[in-house]
Amino acid sequence: MPAPLALLAAPVVASAAGELVAQAPRIAKDIQQKAREAAQDFEAVFLNSMFEPMFTGLDSEGPFGGNGSNGIWRSFLSEEYAKSFAKAGGIGLADHVQTALLAAQEARNR
């Protein structure tokens, strides 16, 4: 999708997401919460795969001691960054995933 069309479609999708969540009394609150958590987890995994390359070229001793454990500790750090970003709102991916999960749940309940 060309960039201008994607920008125009984003508010429509976000609006549809809000309407689906707001108008979903048939979907139990616990299912909505589980869908939100799953969507945030998915976004965290995506963000983690984006954050990991930030640390690949670093060869300093820094706080990790400069030995082979750097990779392990840095992977933990990028994972926590990703979780933190996703929980704080992320890049909006979780909203779209939640909408898709709730729509699939609604379709299955029909």
VEXDREN-707461 format. One record per residue (C-alpha): x, y negated, z negated. Coordinates in pm, whole numbers, padded with zeros to 5 digits, m for minus. Each point is the difference from the previous one (the first is absolute). Layout:
<nodes>
NODE     c1     c2     c3
NODE      X      Y      Z
...
</nodes>
This chain:
<nodes>
NODE     c1     c2     c3
NODE  00000  00000  00000
NODE  00153 m00338  00093
NODE  00092 m00217 m00296
NODE m00278 m00260  00044
NODE m00264  00272  00020
NODE  00142  00172 m00306
NODE m00020 m00327 m00193
NODE m00362 m00045  00105
NODE m00089  00358 m00092
NODE  00158 m00015 m00346
NODE m00271 m00223 m00158
NODE m00271  00216  00155
NODE  00152  00316 m00146
NODE  00054 m00169 m00336
NODE m00359 m00123  00007
NODE m00122  00351  00082
NODE  00211  00136 m00284
NODE m00152 m00241 m00246
NODE m00352  00074  00122
NODE  00053  00375 m00019
NODE  00133 m00021 m00355
NODE m00267 m00251 m00107
NODE m00288  00187  00162
NODE  00100  00347 m00109
NODE m00221  00073 m00298
NODE m00041  00351  00140
NODE  00373  00055 m00046
NODE  00081  00049 m00365
NODE  00238 m00246 m00166
NODE  00247  00277 m00082
NODE  00020  00094  00369
NODE  00060 m00363  00090
NODE  00276 m00020 m00262
NODE  00161  00322  00124
NODE m00013 m00130  00358
NODE  00167 m00324 m00112
NODE  00274  00188 m00186
NODE  00062  00230  00297
NODE  00014 m00301  00232
NODE  00250 m00178 m00227
NODE  00212  00315 m00021
NODE  00000  00024  00380
NODE  00104 m00364  00031
NODE  00277  00055 m00258
NODE  00139  00291  00203
NODE m00009 m00214  00315
NODE  00169 m00293 m00174
NODE  00263  00230 m00147
NODE  00092  00118  00349
NODE  00036 m00368  00097
NODE  00206 m00094 m00308
NODE  00252  00287  00010
NODE  00198 m00140  00295
NODE  00069 m00316 m00202
NODE  00239  00198 m00218
NODE  00175  00218  00261
NODE  00298 m00228  00067
NODE  00078 m00091 m00361
NODE  00335  00129 m00123
NODE  00052 m00193 m00318
NODE  00049  00126 m00350
NODE m00278 m00215 m00137
NODE m00213  00128 m00285
NODE  00002  00357  00133
NODE  00369  00072 m00067
NODE  00121  00039  00360
NODE m00006  00382  00019
NODE m00221  00254  00174
NODE m00294 m00077 m00224
NODE m00056 m00332  00179
NODE m00227  00158  00257
NODE m00216  00166 m00261
NODE m00041 m00309 m00216
NODE m00058 m00224  00301
NODE m00271  00233  00126
NODE m00169 m00026 m00341
NODE  00032 m00378  00018
NODE m00151 m00025  00349
NODE m00283  00233 m00107
NODE m00080 m00221 m00299
NODE  00014 m00311  00219
NODE m00247  00163  00239
NODE m00238  00099 m00282
NODE  00019 m00349 m00145
NODE m00069 m00166  00335
NODE m00292  00232  00075
NODE m00155 m00058 m00343
NODE  00034 m00377  00042
NODE m00190  00003  00329
NODE  00266  00119  00238
NODE m00035 m00080  00367
NODE m00370  00081  00024
NODE  00041  00356  00118
NODE m00172  00143 m00308
NODE m00318 m00194  00078
NODE m00024  00160  00344
NODE  00078  00347 m00133
NODE m00259 m00038 m00276
NODE m00260 m00106  00257
NODE  00077  00304  00213
NODE m00016  00234 m00301
NODE m00333 m00140 m00117
NODE m00143  00009  00353
NODE  00103  00366  00033
NODE m00156  00074 m00338
NODE m00322 m00177  00101
NODE m00013  00188  00333
NODE  00050  00330 m00178
NODE m00285 m00076 m00244
NODE m00251 m00059  00279
</nodes>
